[in-house]
Amino acid sequence: MKPEELKKLDAYFKRTFNPTMSVKARPRKDDSAEVYVGDEFLGVVFKDEEDGDLSYNFSMAILDVDL
């Protein structure tokens, strides 16, 4: 993802969910970014461009031990 996309996503996650969240570029991947709360990895946000429409999909795994 481009740096301006990362900044927009970072601001969105901070504003919508938690100010300690951050969005960081993934090494060797340009269609997704990693989402963190502080230093803890939370999930991945994927860029989806289909039929001229742009959206972002956030994916987070929840382990049973965390419940």
C-alpha positions as CSV (number, residue, x, y, z in Angstrom):
1,M,0.0,0.0,0.0
2,K,1.1,3.5,-0.6
3,P,2.2,5.7,2.4
4,E,-0.9,8.0,2.1
5,E,-3.2,4.9,2.3
6,L,-1.4,3.7,5.4
7,K,-1.8,7.2,7.0
8,K,-5.6,7.2,6.2
9,L,-6.1,3.7,7.5
10,D,-4.0,4.5,10.6
11,A,-6.1,7.6,11.4
12,Y,-9.4,5.6,10.8
13,F,-8.4,2.8,13.2
14,K,-7.2,5.3,15.8
15,R,-10.4,7.4,15.5
16,T,-12.9,4.5,15.3
17,F,-11.5,1.9,17.6
18,N,-8.5,2.8,19.8
19,P,-5.9,5.6,19.8
20,T,-3.1,3.0,20.5
21,M,-3.8,1.2,17.2
22,S,-1.4,1.6,14.4
23,V,-1.2,0.4,10.7
24,K,2.2,-0.6,9.4
25,A,3.4,-1.7,5.9
26,R,4.1,-5.4,5.4
27,P,7.5,-6.4,4.1
28,R,7.3,-7.6,0.5
29,K,3.5,-7.1,0.3
30,D,1.8,-4.2,-1.4
31,D,-1.8,-5.2,-1.1
32,S,-2.1,-5.3,2.7
33,A,-0.8,-3.9,5.9
34,E,-0.5,-5.1,9.5
35,V,-2.6,-3.7,12.4
36,Y,-1.2,-3.4,15.9
37,V,-2.4,-2.3,19.4
38,G,0.7,-1.0,20.9
39,D,3.3,-3.6,20.1
40,E,0.8,-6.5,19.9
41,F,-0.1,-7.8,16.4
42,L,-3.9,-7.7,15.9
43,G,-4.6,-8.5,12.3
44,V,-4.2,-7.7,8.6
45,V,-6.1,-5.2,6.5
46,F,-6.3,-6.0,2.8
47,K,-6.8,-3.7,-0.1
48,D,-9.6,-4.8,-2.5
49,E,-9.9,-3.2,-5.9
50,E,-12.7,-4.8,-7.9
51,D,-14.7,-3.3,-10.8
52,G,-13.3,0.1,-10.1
53,D,-14.4,0.1,-6.5
54,L,-11.9,0.3,-3.7
55,S,-12.5,-1.2,-0.2
56,Y,-10.4,-2.4,2.7
57,N,-11.0,-5.7,4.5
58,F,-9.8,-6.2,8.1
59,S,-9.0,-9.8,9.2
60,M,-8.3,-10.8,12.8
61,A,-8.0,-14.3,14.2
62,I,-9.2,-14.8,17.8
63,L,-7.6,-17.7,19.6
64,D,-9.7,-19.8,22.0
65,V,-7.2,-19.2,24.8
66,D,-7.8,-15.4,24.4
67,L,-11.5,-15.9,25.2
